[in-house]
Amino acid sequence: MAMASKGPRTAVMARIPDEVHAILQDRRRRSETAMPVSQMVSDILALYVHRPDLAVNLKEWDQE
C-alpha cells in the first residue's frame, strides 16, 4: 500500500552524537506511534519552529 504524500520535502543529513541517536531511538520505541527516526526528527523540527501543522506523528514535543 502506498503512503500518502507528506508534501514537498527537502532531505537533510546530519551527523549526530551516538548518545543523541540512542535517546531518539529510545523515545521512538516508547512513543505511541511507530515511526522512523527521520520522521520523528522532522516532527521535532517542525514543532521547534512553531509549525505543528507540518508535524505528521508528534503533536507535542516532550522537551525533557
N, CA, C and O atoms as a MOPAC input file, in Angstrom:
PM7 MOZYME 1SCF
protein

 N      0.83900 1    -1.17100 1     0.00000 1
 C      0.00000 1     0.00000 1     0.00000 1
 C      0.88900 1     1.24100 1     0.00000 1
 O      1.81500 1     1.33800 1     0.80600 1
 N      0.62200 1     2.18000 1    -0.88500 1
 C      1.41500 1     3.40300 1    -0.99200 1
 C      1.09400 1     4.35200 1     0.15300 1
 O     -0.03700 1     4.41600 1     0.63400 1
 N      2.12200 1     5.08900 1     0.57700 1
 C      1.92700 1     6.08000 1     1.63900 1
 C      1.39300 1     7.37400 1     1.03300 1
 O      1.72300 1     7.72200 1    -0.10100 1
 N      0.58400 1     8.06700 1     1.78400 1
 C      0.08500 1     9.36600 1     1.34800 1
 C      1.24000 1    10.36000 1     1.31200 1
 O      2.17300 1    10.26700 1     2.11000 1
 N      1.17300 1    11.30400 1     0.38900 1
 C      2.21200 1    12.31800 1     0.26800 1
 C      2.27000 1    13.17900 1     1.52400 1
 O      1.23600 1    13.53900 1     2.08600 1
 N      3.47500 1    13.50400 1     1.95600 1
 C      3.66700 1    14.39600 1     3.09500 1
 C      3.93600 1    15.81900 1     2.61000 1
 O      4.27300 1    16.69500 1     3.40600 1
 N      3.78900 1    16.04700 1     1.31000 1
 C      4.02300 1    17.36300 1     0.74600 1
 C      5.47700 1    17.54400 1     0.35300 1
 O      6.28400 1    16.62800 1     0.50600 1
 N      5.81300 1    18.72000 1    -0.15400 1
 C      7.18700 1    18.99100 1    -0.57700 1
 C      8.15800 1    18.83800 1     0.59500 1
 O      7.91100 1    19.35200 1     1.68500 1
 N      9.22800 1    18.15000 1     0.36900 1
 C     10.22400 1    17.88800 1     1.41700 1
 C     11.62500 1    18.08800 1     0.87300 1
 O     11.85200 1    17.91900 1    -0.32500 1
 N     12.56200 1    18.44200 1     1.72600 1
 C     13.97100 1    18.55800 1     1.40500 1
 C     14.73800 1    17.60800 1     2.30700 1
 O     14.52800 1    17.59400 1     3.51900 1
 N     15.62100 1    16.81700 1     1.72300 1
 C     16.43500 1    15.88600 1     2.51000 1
 C     17.55700 1    16.65500 1     3.20700 1
 O     18.20900 1    17.51100 1     2.61000 1
 N     17.76500 1    16.32900 1     4.48200 1
 C     18.84000 1    16.93100 1     5.27000 1
 C     19.58500 1    15.80300 1     5.94800 1
 O     18.97600 1    14.92000 1     6.55300 1
 N     20.90000 1    15.83100 1     5.84700 1
 C     21.69700 1    14.80000 1     6.51800 1
 C     22.48500 1    15.47300 1     7.63400 1
 O     23.15300 1    16.48300 1     7.41300 1
 N     22.40600 1    14.91700 1     8.81100 1
 C     23.13600 1    15.45900 1     9.95100 1
 C     23.84800 1    14.32800 1    10.67200 1
 O     23.28400 1    13.25300 1    10.87600 1
 N     25.05900 1    14.57600 1    11.04600 1
 C     25.80500 1    13.61100 1    11.85400 1
 C     25.61400 1    14.02300 1    13.31100 1
 O     26.04100 1    15.09800 1    13.73100 1
 N     24.96900 1    13.15300 1    14.06300 1
 C     24.66800 1    13.47600 1    15.45700 1
 C     25.44700 1    12.54400 1    16.37200 1
 O     25.80000 1    11.43600 1    15.96800 1
 N     25.71800 1    12.97500 1    17.59300 1
 C     26.43100 1    12.10700 1    18.54200 1
 C     25.66300 1    10.80400 1    18.76900 1
 O     24.43300 1    10.78500 1    18.76500 1
 N     26.40200 1     9.72800 1    18.96400 1
 C     25.78500 1     8.41900 1    19.20800 1
 C     24.82500 1     8.46300 1    20.39300 1
 O     23.78100 1     7.81000 1    20.38300 1
 N     25.18800 1     9.23900 1    21.41300 1
 C     24.34000 1     9.32000 1    22.60000 1
 C     22.98200 1     9.94600 1    22.27500 1
 O     21.95800 1     9.51900 1    22.80700 1
 N     22.97500 1    10.96000 1    21.39900 1
 C     21.72300 1    11.60300 1    20.99700 1
 C     20.88800 1    10.62300 1    20.17900 1
 O     19.67200 1    10.54100 1    20.35600 1
 N     21.52900 1     9.89100 1    19.29600 1
 C     20.81200 1     8.89900 1    18.48200 1
 C     20.17400 1     7.84000 1    19.37700 1
 O     19.03700 1     7.42900 1    19.14600 1
 N     20.90200 1     7.40400 1    20.38900 1
 C     20.36100 1     6.40400 1    21.31100 1
 C     19.12800 1     6.93200 1    22.03600 1
 O     18.16400 1     6.19300 1    22.23500 1
 N     19.14900 1     8.20000 1    22.43200 1
 C     17.99600 1     8.80700 1    23.10000 1
 C     16.80700 1     8.86900 1    22.14500 1
 O     15.68200 1     8.54500 1    22.52700 1
 N     17.05700 1     9.28700 1    20.89900 1
 C     15.97600 1     9.34300 1    19.91000 1
 C     15.38000 1     7.95800 1    19.67000 1
 O     14.16000 1     7.81100 1    19.59600 1
 N     16.22700 1     6.95300 1    19.55000 1
 C     15.74900 1     5.58200 1    19.33500 1
 C     14.88100 1     5.14000 1    20.51300 1
 O     13.82200 1     4.54100 1    20.32500 1
 N     15.34100 1     5.44000 1    21.72500 1
 C     14.58300 1     5.04600 1    22.91500 1
 C     13.22600 1     5.74600 1    22.95700 1
 O     12.21100 1     5.10900 1    23.23800 1
 N     13.20100 1     7.03500 1    22.68300 1
 C     11.93100 1     7.76800 1    22.69100 1
 C     11.00600 1     7.28300 1    21.58900 1
 O      9.79200 1     7.20900 1    21.77900 1
 N     11.58000 1     6.95000 1    20.42600 1
 C     10.76800 1     6.43000 1    19.32100 1
 C     10.11800 1     5.11400 1    19.72600 1
 O      8.93400 1     4.89500 1    19.46800 1
 N     10.88800 1     4.24800 1    20.35400 1
 C     10.34200 1     2.95300 1    20.79400 1
 C      9.22100 1     3.12800 1    21.81100 1
 O      8.25900 1     2.36000 1    21.81100 1
 N      9.33500 1     4.13200 1    22.67600 1
 C      8.33100 1     4.36700 1    23.71200 1
 C      7.14200 1     5.18400 1    23.22600 1
 O      6.15400 1     5.32000 1    23.94800 1
 N      7.22100 1     5.72900 1    22.01600 1
 C      6.13200 1     6.57400 1    21.52800 1
 C      4.90500 1     5.73400 1    21.20400 1
 O      4.99800 1     4.52700 1    20.98500 1
 N      3.76900 1     6.38900 1    21.17900 1
 C      2.50500 1     5.71000 1    20.89300 1
 C      2.39000 1     5.32200 1    19.42400 1
 O      1.66500 1     4.38900 1    19.07900 1
 N      3.10200 1     6.03500 1    18.56500 1
 C      3.03000 1     5.79000 1    17.13000 1
 C      4.36900 1     5.28800 1    16.63300 1
 O      5.39400 1     5.94000 1    16.83700 1
 N      4.37100 1     4.13000 1    15.98000 1
 C      5.61100 1     3.62500 1    15.39700 1
 C      5.97100 1     4.50600 1    14.21000 1
 O      5.15900 1     4.69900 1    13.30600 1
 N      7.19400 1     5.04200 1    14.21200 1
 C      7.63400 1     5.89800 1    13.12100 1
 C      9.14500 1     5.81100 1    12.98400 1
 O      9.84400 1     5.52300 1    13.95500 1
 N      9.64700 1     6.05600 1    11.78900 1
 C     11.09800 1     6.08300 1    11.62500 1
 C     11.70100 1     7.26100 1    12.38700 1
 O     11.02800 1     8.26600 1    12.61700 1
 N     12.96800 1     7.13700 1    12.77600 1
 C     13.63500 1     8.23000 1    13.48600 1
 C     13.63500 1     9.48700 1    12.62700 1
 O     13.48500 1    10.58800 1    13.15600 1
 N     13.80100 1     9.34900 1    11.31700 1
 C     13.82300 1    10.53800 1    10.45300 1
 C     12.50200 1    11.29200 1    10.52300 1
 O     12.49700 1    12.52300 1    10.50500 1
 N     11.37900 1    10.57800 1    10.60400 1
 C     10.08000 1    11.25200 1    10.72400 1
 C      9.95000 1    11.92000 1    12.07800 1
 O      9.39900 1    13.01500 1    12.19000 1
 N     10.45900 1    11.25900 1    13.10700 1
 C     10.41500 1    11.83200 1    14.44400 1
 C     11.22000 1    13.13200 1    14.47900 1
 O     10.75400 1    14.12800 1    15.03200 1
 N     12.41900 1    13.13600 1    13.89600 1
 C     13.25400 1    14.33500 1    13.86500 1
 C     12.56500 1    15.43300 1    13.05800 1
 O     12.59300 1    16.59800 1    13.45300 1
 N     11.94900 1    15.07600 1    11.93700 1
 C     11.22000 1    16.05100 1    11.13400 1
 C     10.10400 1    16.68800 1    11.94600 1
 O      9.91700 1    17.90400 1    11.89500 1
 N      9.36600 1    15.88700 1    12.68800 1
 C      8.28000 1    16.40800 1    13.52800 1
 C      8.82200 1    17.30300 1    14.63700 1
 O      8.24900 1    18.35800 1    14.90900 1
 N      9.91200 1    16.90100 1    15.27800 1
 C     10.51100 1    17.71100 1    16.34400 1
 C     10.94400 1    19.06200 1    15.79000 1
 O     10.72800 1    20.09200 1    16.42800 1
 N     11.55600 1    19.06500 1    14.60000 1
 C     11.97800 1    20.32900 1    13.99200 1
 C     10.77500 1    21.20600 1    13.65100 1
 O     10.82000 1    22.41900 1    13.85500 1
 N      9.70900 1    20.61400 1    13.13800 1
 C      8.50300 1    21.38800 1    12.82100 1
 C      7.93800 1    22.02000 1    14.08900 1
 O      7.54800 1    23.18700 1    14.07900 1
 N      7.89100 1    21.26300 1    15.17000 1
 C      7.38800 1    21.79600 1    16.43000 1
 C      8.32400 1    22.86300 1    16.98700 1
 O      7.86300 1    23.85300 1    17.55600 1
 N      9.62800 1    22.67500 1    16.83200 1
 C     10.62000 1    23.62500 1    17.33200 1
 C     10.46200 1    24.99900 1    16.68200 1
 O     10.65100 1    26.02700 1    17.33200 1
 N     10.11500 1    25.00700 1    15.39900 1
 C      9.95300 1    26.28500 1    14.69200 1
 C      8.48500 1    26.74800 1    14.70300 1
 O      8.07800 1    27.59100 1    13.90400 1
 N      7.71300 1    26.17900 1    15.62100 1
 C      6.31600 1    26.57500 1    15.83300 1
 C      5.44600 1    26.35800 1    14.59300 1
 O      4.63600 1    27.20800 1    14.22300 1
 N      5.63800 1    25.18600 1    13.95800 1
 C      4.78900 1    24.80400 1    12.81700 1
 C      4.19100 1    23.42000 1    13.07300 1
 O      4.48700 1    22.47700 1    12.34000 1
 N      3.35700 1    23.29000 1    14.10000 1
 C      2.75800 1    21.98900 1    14.42000 1
 C      1.90300 1    21.44100 1    13.28100 1
 O      1.64700 1    20.23800 1    13.22300 1
 N      1.46100 1    22.31300 1    12.37900 1
 C      0.67700 1    21.86200 1    11.24000 1
 C      1.49000 1    20.98300 1    10.28800 1
 O      0.91600 1    20.24100 1     9.49100 1
 N      2.82300 1    21.06300 1    10.36600 1
 C      3.69000 1    20.26100 1     9.49700 1
 C      4.15500 1    18.95900 1    10.15500 1
 O      4.77100 1    18.12200 1     9.49700 1
 N      3.86500 1    18.78500 1    11.44100 1
 C      4.24100 1    17.55000 1    12.13700 1
 C      3.25500 1    16.44800 1    11.75500 1
 O      2.04200 1    16.65500 1    11.79200 1
 N      3.77200 1    15.29200 1    11.39300 1
 C      2.92800 1    14.18800 1    10.92700 1
 C      2.44900 1    13.32100 1    12.09000 1
 O      1.25800 1    13.03400 1    12.20200 1
 N      3.36800 1    12.90800 1    12.94800 1
 C      3.01100 1    12.00000 1    14.03800 1
 C      2.98100 1    12.67100 1    15.40800 1
 O      2.06600 1    12.43400 1    16.19600 1
 N      3.97000 1    13.49800 1    15.69200 1
 C      4.03100 1    14.14400 1    17.00200 1
 C      3.18400 1    15.40000 1    16.99500 1
 O      3.26100 1    16.20900 1    16.07000 1
 N      2.38900 1    15.55700 1    18.01100 1
 C      1.57700 1    16.76500 1    18.13100 1
 C      2.09500 1    17.66200 1    19.23700 1
 O      1.71100 1    18.82700 1    19.33700 1
 N      2.96500 1    17.11600 1    20.06500 1
 C      3.64900 1    17.91800 1    21.07300 1
 C      5.04400 1    17.33900 1    21.25500 1
 O      5.27800 1    16.17100 1    20.94200 1
 N      5.94800 1    18.12800 1    21.74600 1
 C      7.34600 1    17.74700 1    21.87900 1
 C      7.70800 1    17.71700 1    23.33400 1
 O      7.71700 1    18.75100 1    24.00200 1
 N      8.00900 1    16.53100 1    23.83500 1
 C      8.41400 1    16.36100 1    25.22300 1
 C      9.87000 1    16.78700 1    25.34200 1
 O     10.77100 1    16.04500 1    24.94900 1
 N     10.10300 1    17.97300 1    25.87900 1
 C     11.45300 1    18.52800 1    25.96100 1
 C     12.12400 1    18.20700 1    27.28600 1
 O     12.68200 1    19.09500 1    27.93100 1
 N     12.07700 1    16.95800 1    27.69500 1
 C     12.65600 1    16.52900 1    28.99200 1
 C     13.97600 1    17.17700 1    29.27600 1
 O     14.57900 1    16.91800 1    30.31800 1

